[in-house]
Amino acid sequence: MSTNQDASGGPNVRQTAAELATGDRTDTLLQTEDLRKEFGGFTATDEVDFSVAEGELRCLIGPNGAGKSTLLNLVTGTYDASGGSIYYDGHDVTDLDPHQRVRKGISMKFQVPSVYGDLTVRENARLPIQRFADGDERRRRVDDAIEAAGLAGYEHVDASQLSHGQQQQLEIGMAAALEPDLLLLDEPVAGLDVAEREAIAERVTRLNEAEGIAFVVIEHDTEFVANIADEVTVLHNGEIFREGPIEAIESDPEVQRIYLGGEH
Ligand SMILES: Nc1ncnc2c1ncn2[C@@H]1O[C@H](COP(=O)(O)OP(=O)(O)OP(=O)(O)O)[C@@H](O)[C@H]1O
């Protein structure tokens, strides 16, 4: 069983599947129910009830192998669920293909940068929306993507000439160009220095506050988490271990034991 608790001590209000299935617009954007993924005989996520509100910025933390990437890959449809359901904006999306989920507003930036080094920043920024927009609309969205990436002035620079941090910024801009309601980021500041981390934090908070995009960010760096997150979910052994504000999570002795300065 999941030991899902609210570390703030307050009620953990969730909507039922029936409420979500009505299709009424609610302030819950994403909800998983009893979500499970097995690889062979190994259970990577189990009975996960994970929810994200509209416009929320939530971080996902936990030890290596806790199931964080698996959970995001289930939400995007990269992995098929072995059991349970995924509701997005009030609709059951469990059986939708990844591209159908993108059209519904779910976008993801993966851990490894996947920009094309021999294309310019502008050419890269155009790639994700090629099939979705043309003419003036495409130009506007490419401009917005470059602005969202914080790379104005770098339009005609080959991506291979950018720093690793700038490449991550470009990818966030490219994911934002799809104009998602939910953007999933898998370790966006791994391997970056302090200044680069701050640049990414600025991009993420700006998109969250100015565009209202909800985020789920997998991150090990608790300073970065504290800098950007409203709420934190801790995964452990494929289950939700704790949820709550970062201050409550950081001071929780059980979280410290399994993760912060502990086994991790
Ligand atoms: N495609 C796969 N095939 C087999 N096992 C997998 C696969 N993907 C993940 N796993 C296993 O599922 C478990 C959870 O992996 P996952 O990558 O989701 O963890 P994580 O919390 O993201 O870890 P990390 O912080 O190290 O990235 C691990 O034991 C991993 O080996």
The ligand as a Gaussian input file, in Angstrom:
#p B3LYP/6-31G(d) Opt

LIG

0 1
 N       12.955000       0.277000     -19.307000
 C       13.216000      -0.364000     -18.157000
 N       13.412000      -1.690000     -18.117000
 C       13.656000      -2.343000     -16.952000
 N       13.726000      -1.727000     -15.748000
 C       13.558000      -0.397000     -15.733000
 C       13.295000       0.357000     -16.913000
 N       13.151000       1.674000     -16.562000
 C       13.336000       1.724000     -15.229000
 N       13.574000       0.491000     -14.737000
 C       13.801000       0.140000     -13.319000
 O       12.737000       0.717000     -12.568000
 C       13.252000       1.269000     -11.356000
 C       12.854000       2.741000     -11.292000
 O       13.626000       3.450000     -12.267000
 P       13.475000       4.991000     -12.515000
 O       14.407000       5.357000     -13.616000
 O       12.047000       5.313000     -12.683000
 O       13.978000       5.573000     -11.132000
 P       14.348000       7.074000     -10.743000
 O       13.686000       7.343000      -9.426000
 O       14.029000       7.982000     -11.871000
 O       15.915000       6.958000     -10.522000
 P       17.123000       7.986000     -10.801000
 O       17.030000       9.052000      -9.746000
 O       18.334000       7.130000     -10.650000
 O       16.947000       8.518000     -12.215000
 C       14.764000       1.040000     -11.346000
 O       15.032000      -0.098000     -10.573000
 C       15.083000       0.796000     -12.807000
 O       16.188000      -0.069000     -12.938000

